[in-house]
Amino acid sequence: MDDAELEDVKRRIVAATTAWERAASLAEVRASFEALFAYRDQTSFSAFTIGSVPTGFVETPRSSSERIILFCHGGGFQVGSICSHFGLVRRLADAAHARVLAFDYRLAPEHRCPAALEDAVSVYRWLLDRGTPPSRIVLAGDSAGGALAVGIAVAARNNGLPMPACLALISPWLDLAMRGESYSSRAELDIFSKPHQLAAMSRAYLGRHRNALDPLASPVEADLSGRPPIIIHAADHDITRDDSFLFAERARQYDVKVTLRVWPGLFHHFQMFGELSASKESLAELGRFIIERISDATDGPGADI
């Protein structure tokens, strides 16, 4: 790993998170988050809406219509967008030789749980309604988006919808009750988040009337039987790290195949920074996982969408 590049990224993160602490409004935090991850070239993006949900496909010259990744962006359910995650999404599309369908779900606190999940499920239904074989669909997400990706799979089973081919999760925030030991042991190491910040985000998303152990909010509490294979890439210097351990353990209790890798010395969704060698390695591995599970020979031609 290039130490100079890593230290430069860390300095940028610390400067941004310090500004977030001092921000006078959530609007300022949202704008700063977008600026931190700004990716200027969005020529490979085709925008449209699904109902009232802003949506669009991201692809590269290596993208195949045989693979569709439905990507749920992170941001603690309060910040983030297609724009902030465009660079990550484009690199994932390239690594997996896939088209990525990204969308802007409703954010908290203006819209409480389960509004974000309802939007995510509606986009999944849209793919199915247009004839996309579920065996060609991947559910993916980072941070809070990881919870939404799992939530789609849980909602699909509960509503009689077919399962996707697999799930790919990046630093997923899956336990809004924050019970993992890492919420204390990694608090000083985490340059992105502190426990009190995530606790505030959890309250903003849940509101007064929803429990943090509700499976709609914390998919570690969900019935995971019948779910497809899952790959998880987490980071060791991340207060949410133990969510991945807990989720992997519970998924395996339901006989779900889980591949979990924890990256030492790295931080929450480090894959957002494409200049890092670890980011390149992680996305290449995620891409291989997806390609292995969705070969171009599966199920005949995909839907034209």
ChimeraX attribute file (.defattr): number of C-alpha atoms within 10 A of each C-alpha:
attribute: neighborCount
match mode: 1-to-1
recipient: residues
	/A:1	9
	/A:2	10
	/A:3	9
	/A:4	10
	/A:5	14
	/A:6	17
	/A:7	11
	/A:8	10
	/A:9	16
	/A:10	17
	/A:11	12
	/A:12	12
	/A:13	17
	/A:14	13
	/A:15	13
	/A:16	17
	/A:17	18
	/A:18	13
	/A:19	15
	/A:20	18
	/A:21	11
	/A:22	10
	/A:23	14
	/A:24	10
	/A:25	10
	/A:26	13
	/A:27	12
	/A:28	14
	/A:29	21
	/A:30	18
	/A:31	14
	/A:32	20
	/A:33	21
	/A:34	18
	/A:35	13
	/A:36	16
	/A:37	18
	/A:38	14
	/A:39	15
	/A:40	9
	/A:41	9
	/A:42	12
	/A:43	9
	/A:44	14
	/A:45	19
	/A:46	12
	/A:47	13
	/A:48	13
	/A:49	12
	/A:50	13
	/A:51	11
	/A:52	11
	/A:53	16
	/A:54	18
	/A:55	20
	/A:56	19
	/A:57	21
	/A:58	27
	/A:59	25
	/A:60	19
	/A:61	10
	/A:62	13
	/A:63	20
	/A:64	18
	/A:65	19
	/A:66	25
	/A:67	28
	/A:68	30
	/A:69	28
	/A:70	25
	/A:71	26
	/A:72	31
	/A:73	31
	/A:74	26
	/A:75	19
	/A:76	22
	/A:77	26
	/A:78	23
	/A:79	21
	/A:80	23
	/A:81	22
	/A:82	24
	/A:83	19
	/A:84	24
	/A:85	22
	/A:86	23
	/A:87	22
	/A:88	23
	/A:89	29
	/A:90	22
	/A:91	22
	/A:92	28
	/A:93	27
	/A:94	22
	/A:95	24
	/A:96	26
	/A:97	24
	/A:98	29
	/A:99	25
	/A:100	30
	/A:101	25
	/A:102	28
	/A:103	25
	/A:104	20
	/A:105	25
	/A:106	24
	/A:107	20
	/A:108	22
	/A:109	17
	/A:110	10
	/A:111	17
	/A:112	20
	/A:113	21
	/A:114	18
	/A:115	16
	/A:116	21
	/A:117	24
	/A:118	18
	/A:119	22
	/A:120	26
	/A:121	20
	/A:122	15
	/A:123	24
	/A:124	23
	/A:125	16
	/A:126	14
	/A:127	19
	/A:128	17
	/A:129	10
	/A:130	11
	/A:131	12
	/A:132	22
	/A:133	23
	/A:134	20
	/A:135	21
	/A:136	26
	/A:137	27
	/A:138	25
	/A:139	28
	/A:140	29
	/A:141	26
	/A:142	30
	/A:143	23
	/A:144	25
	/A:145	30
	/A:146	27
	/A:147	30
	/A:148	34
	/A:149	28
	/A:150	29
	/A:151	26
	/A:152	27
	/A:153	25
	/A:154	23
	/A:155	17
	/A:156	18
	/A:157	17
	/A:158	10
	/A:159	9
	/A:160	8
	/A:161	16
	/A:162	14
	/A:163	21
	/A:164	23
	/A:165	20
	/A:166	24
	/A:167	26
	/A:168	25
	/A:169	28
	/A:170	27
	/A:171	31
	/A:172	30
	/A:173	32
	/A:174	28
	/A:175	26
	/A:176	26
	/A:177	16
	/A:178	22
	/A:179	13
	/A:180	17
	/A:181	13
	/A:182	19
	/A:183	22
	/A:184	15
	/A:185	13
	/A:186	20
	/A:187	18
	/A:188	13
	/A:189	17
	/A:190	21
	/A:191	21
	/A:192	20
	/A:193	19
	/A:194	18
	/A:195	17
	/A:196	11
	/A:197	13
	/A:198	19
	/A:199	15
	/A:200	12
	/A:201	20
	/A:202	24
	/A:203	19
	/A:204	20
	/A:205	26
	/A:206	22
	/A:207	16
	/A:208	9
	/A:209	7
	/A:210	15
	/A:211	16
	/A:212	19
	/A:213	16
	/A:214	16
	/A:215	18
	/A:216	23
	/A:217	28
	/A:218	24
	/A:219	25
	/A:220	26
	/A:221	17
	/A:222	19
	/A:223	15
	/A:224	21
	/A:225	15
	/A:226	14
	/A:227	22
	/A:228	18
	/A:229	18
	/A:230	23
	/A:231	21
	/A:232	23
	/A:233	25
	/A:234	30
	/A:235	23
	/A:236	21
	/A:237	23
	/A:238	26
	/A:239	30
	/A:240	34
	/A:241	25
	/A:242	25
	/A:243	26
	/A:244	26
	/A:245	17
	/A:246	16
	/A:247	23
	/A:248	20
	/A:249	15
	/A:250	18
	/A:251	22
	/A:252	13
	/A:253	12
	/A:254	13
	/A:255	15
	/A:256	18
	/A:257	16
	/A:258	17
	/A:259	13
	/A:260	15
	/A:261	15
	/A:262	16
	/A:263	16
	/A:264	10
	/A:265	10
	/A:266	21
	/A:267	23
	/A:268	26
	/A:269	21
	/A:270	23
	/A:271	26
	/A:272	20
	/A:273	18
	/A:274	14
	/A:275	13
	/A:276	19
	/A:277	14
	/A:278	18
	/A:279	20
	/A:280	17
	/A:281	13
	/A:282	21
	/A:283	22
	/A:284	17
	/A:285	16
	/A:286	21
	/A:287	20
	/A:288	15
	/A:289	20
	/A:290	27
	/A:291	18
	/A:292	10
	/A:293	17
	/A:294	22
	/A:295	13
	/A:296	16
	/A:297	8
	/A:298	13
	/A:299	13
	/A:300	9
	/A:301	13
	/A:302	19
	/A:303	14
	/A:304	9
	/A:305	10
